[in-house]
Amino acid sequence: MSWLTKLLPPKIKRDQPIKKSMPEGLWIKCEACEAVLYRSDIESSQYVCPKCGHHKRIRARHRLDLLLDPEGRFELGSEVLPVDPLKFKDSKKYADRLAAAFEDTGESDALIVMQGAVCNVPLVVAAFEFDFLGGSMGSVVGERFVRGVKAAYEQGLPFVCFTATGGARMQEGLFSLMQMAKTTASITRLSAKRLPFVTILTDPTMGGVSASFAFMGDVVIAEPGALIGFAGPRVIEQTVREKLPEGFQRSEFLIEKGAIDMIVDRRELRERLGQVLTLLSGQPAINS
Amino acid sequence: MHAGALRPVKTTFLDFEQPIADLESKIEELRFVQDESAVDISEEISRLEVKRQALTKDIYAKLTPWQIAQVARHPQRPYTFDYVQHMFSDFQELHGDRAFADDKAIVGGLARFNGRSCMVIGHQKGRDTKEKILRNFGMPRPEGYRKALRMMKLAEKFAIPIFTFVDTPGAYPGIDAEERGQSEAIGHNLYVMAELRVPIISTIIGEGGSGGALAIAVADQQLMMQFSTYSVISPEGCASILWKSADKAPEAAETMGITAARLKAQGLIDKIVNEPIGGAHRDPRAGAQSLKRALQETLKQLSEHSPEVLLEKRFERLMSYGKFKELAA
């Protein structure tokens, strides 16, 4: 690594997905406090550093696994698969990028939707897979999201979405921009039936997803320390030509500015979400 | 008013328009000579003018997507206020979001369209340096989107149709914009526009820059001026991320499909509005007339629907966006 690359700020979007949630070896070093941790320790704390509370990025399936009750869960929308409508090619073909992302993650696109229950509260939940092309929203993400919302609507269930994304998927051009309008419009149907819509913003939540349904949650939750915003820090820095304030666009900054409802530790999320959902829909308290 | 006042100010020529510029200066030269000359060269002048027109037509018939992007951003391109002036009457500008400020990058107000009350909302860029700064180069902050939202709700309350005019490089990426919730402001507009109980007709008149454009472009019908662009990210932005070099913008413009013709073919917009030969900036009045005819027709069609039908159609339209394949269950 040259001194120059060391100086550059870390990229939001990685070229090569690094499977951070599945590290090799017995030890893991916390990226935030640099504490050396036993792998089993951090696994049992849901990839939250037991020393400093840093929330590591985790994979979408892992998130759903941690959140949902073990029984009676099943996936929705997995029949929807990506195509390459523009025959898009930059330094690589979009078709090849899709194939590589599938190879790396085992997922066919960047959103996984499941029906199940949280503390016995039935719901539909969607989670963005950041390791699949930066969790970018294209046609498949939009369609799976809408099918999830539809399932919730038809069965009278709440809809919950975990976001982890760099924004819209450039390789699908305007089709991806339109997913912002599509996903957000679908949410209006839930309101009409008074079904709760809760978003959980995780690191990072940017661009086209941030600027569509992410802040339209009836309750907007964020994980600690997540980068959340419309424009990326580098773009802003280049535009305003000044240094960004400390902690800019992090969850703690957003709650200070009144942009989100609560910051919830991953280890408490199941219970807190269960409470929020039952409170919104007037159901009795969950027993945990 | 003397006749000269109607003549457009000196045209700014783009790179690929150099042959037109050369011919233009030749014509100007001859005109100058003619004033003092005894010989009648008016025939030669009109011959050259015909040639110039043909050359302009020829060049504009073969524009690449990147060249169209240049025309869409032309410094003399008609902006929202120009269209308001040519297409609407009794315009009453409204200001402010009632919470923070009046963002001058988004303008709007009440007006009459062929006598009928309506709401007009659009991005507004500036002509000279001072106005460009005042209008923040057409890049709205959250208060701009909230001002637009307020005007849209007002239109809904009084059951009057909404016309939006899109022309922005994008929503402003600044510290203050983030602090005041740029994402929420855009998302909120998308949400509300999906179920606003009045017709919404949107036209891309210049640059349709990403979420900052879409935030006033969720509509029943999407029109696009012939030489405007609409994209998920600017060609430069796309090139610098995917090619790691902004110089590849022409390639990005090509492959992303940002032109009216390409978007119409993909079913992402409804109607292309033809511009005068050489682009709307050469004859803003003719451009506006052409757009007015299209808007008239569109409004007439939409006015036939009850609010319920209108909303159902809008929802179906929004849900239909996207290209994917499906495995048989």
Interface residues (C-beta under 8 A of the other chain):
Chain A: K13 E79 V80 L81 P82 V83 P85 L86 F88 K89 D90 S91 G138 S139 V140 G142 E143 V146 A168 R169 M170 Q171 E172 G173 L174 F175 S176 L177 M178 Q179 M180 A181 K182 T184 A185 S186 I187 T188 G207 G208 S210 A211 S212 F213 A214 F215 M216 I228 G229 F230 A231 G232 V235 I236 T239 V240 E242 L244 P245 F248 Q249 K257 G258 A259
Chain B: A171 Y172 P173 G174 I175 A177 E178 E179 R180 G181 Q182 S183 E184 I186 G187 H188 L190 Y191 A194 E195 S210 G211 L214 A215 V218 Y230 S231 V232 I233 C238 I241 L242 W243 K244 K248 E251 A252 T255 M256 G257 I258 L263 Q266 L268 F315 L318 M319 Y321 G322 K323 F324 K325 E326 L327 A328 A329
